[in-house]
Amino acid sequence: DTNLFPGGFNNLNPDFLPLCVHAMQGAVEKICPEARGVLLIPENHTRNLFYLQNVEQIVTILKQAGMRVRVGSLLPEITAVTEIALPNGGTVRLEPLVRRGNRLGLEDFDPCVVLLNNDLSGGVPEILKNLEQAIFPPLSAGWYTRRKSQHFAAYDRVANEFAQLLDIDPWLINPYFATCSQINFQERVGEECLAAQVDGILQKMRLKYAEYGVQHDPFVIVKADAGTYGMGIMTVKDASEITGLNRRQRNKMAVVKEGLQVHDVLVQEGVYTFENINQAVAEPVVYMVDHFVVGGFYRVHTGRGVDENLNAPGMHFVPLAFESCCTLPNPECAPDDTPNRFYAYGVVARLALLAASLELEGIAA
């Protein structure tokens, strides 16, 4: 997946803060050269202190990039300046938003740019509509309209072109996927369509596994086509599991963030997670600012297996200790050695970001 509203900048290796700052400076100069005042709008998570540490880190990056930055909250209960103490010893200062005509700011702050760190799962609030200031990412990037299947279709195009340039099998960097619409898990509507798509992906995977000598059982991930936060996701190894879901499993799949009902579903080829930290399954998460890879971290879950979604309660994060800035491979090392493995992660991340730009162009059109 590609999250355009990342919530884990606080999990990055502190040694690579300069990369974030330089990338932010370049992004601001390119997008809005005269920008000096930035209004950051976070998620409505005043109780999620770990997320607010992410907000604090974004503020730090922006300030060190030379910006004046304030944090404006969409929460109606934030009616005055509110400071929240964080576990790391820092604080986040939330302030009520003020709209004057077509400009958004704070009581004593009129910013040049509005920076969203809110994925708009519940739709676009009226206060954000028809602003004359630049908004990044654009409102159309929110989950109220964005679909994972659109992103994977764009990534499919990018990955195929990239694979042709390198003369490699695109499957090596591009998992199979399919979609189903008009699903209602609670009323068991659309199960046949979903089971058929699952079976189709599994059959194609078996052929690829045989071609490359992969000695594991293929599996797919079934997830809501819209939404985030690891909700509405399950692992499936046989199509019969779809028609055999019990009530609890159906209820779990039926609703995602903001209580939104799931009607469109993505079926994605599952990729085994073979990296581990202290015997716990771990998967890499790569972070970018503009088109620059600025670091990453491992998502770790002691209670999950190599074929399960790790974005679930009980997970924790370990900063990726990049030995270099993840932008250059080392031809003297084996392909799976640390610098080359991290470089490969960065390449896929950049392809995904390019796909996201194509995706947003399609939404805007």
Buried (B, 14 or more C-beta within 10 A) or exposed (E): BBBBBBBBBBBBBEEBBEBBBBBBBBBBEEEBEEBEBBBBBBBBBBEBBBBBBBBBBBBBBBBBBEBBBBBBBBBEEBEEEBEBEBEEEBEBBBBBBBEEEEEBBBEEBEBBBBBBBBBBBBBEEEEBEEBEBBBBBEBBBBBBBBBBBBBBBBBBBBBEEBBEEEEEEBBEBBBBBBBBEEBBBEEEEBBEBBBBBBBBBBEBBEEBBEEEEEEEBBBBBBBBBBBBBBBBBBBBBBBEBBEEBEEEBBEBBBBBBBEBEBBBBBBBBBEEBEEEEEEBBBBBBBBBBBBBBBBBBBBBBEEBEBBBBBBBEEBBBBBBEBEEBBBEBEEEEEEEBBBBBBBBBBBBBBBBBBBBEBBBEEBEE
